[in-house]
Amino acid sequence: MKIDLNSDLGESFGHYVLGNDDQILPLITSANVACGYHAGDPNVMAKTVALAERDGVAIGAHPSYPDRVGFGRRRMDMKLENVENMITYQVSALQGFVKGHKLHHVKPHGALYNAAAKDLQLALAICRGIARVDPELPVYGLAGSQLIVAAREVGLPYASEVFADRAYQADGTLVPRVKPHAVLHDPQEVAKRAVRMIQDQAVTAITGEQVELQVDTICVHGDNEEALAIVRALRSALKDAAIEIAPFDPHHA
């Protein structure tokens, strides 16, 4: 059994440093690199890509609403055409830093990702924006979400993503960060939960229901204060469970 382990990285800006990217990168298989709209800047993008390439980590774009102040975690009312264009813009920007100009995947960030999980028209705009850059570029979307439906409709490859460090609601969406216990911080708890999610292809919602999920890739948020400890615990738990970590391969999904 194989699983992709991804993390949202490159979220520093100027002299402001967020996360432990240089330490996390050698421990993961895919990196979602901020493209400048919620975090990141050209220098951070270049540095993060170079580090990922050094460590043999698959590189994905992590586009967002234009919301640097809110770290991309505030829903914005945008015309679908504008969403499509901003996705193309951000994905193209990161692609320019990658050797061979070939990205591994695209994963929307924050409020954009969560909104696209429920809003098919928004999800379709995101997928059209990706396809304009590369029609074979996989999208990472919340398992069972409208973003996965949209990827199928547009013809993009896709990976169903789950979150080891986030609580789930009964409908398969994430518990909003403003609510208690939305983010999990205990590395051992997160690691055990992740292994169960892979083995059961399901997660226990915060209200107790079992929610069936396809699991192609697991995310650990780079801005979680315990991110490094969580990734280390997760790798150890996956090894103990005989689960190999490897970048998502759309040809063998």
PyMOL commands that set and color helices and strands:
alter all, ss='L'
color gray80, all
select helices_A, chain A and resi 21-27+42-54+80-95+99-101+110-118+120-133+146-154+187-200+227-240+250-252
alter helices_A, ss='H'
color red, helices_A
select strands_A, chain A and resi 2-9+30-34+58-62+105-106+139-142+158-163+202-204+210-212+217-221+244-245
alter strands_A, ss='S'
color yellow, strands_A
deselect
rebuild
show_as cartoon
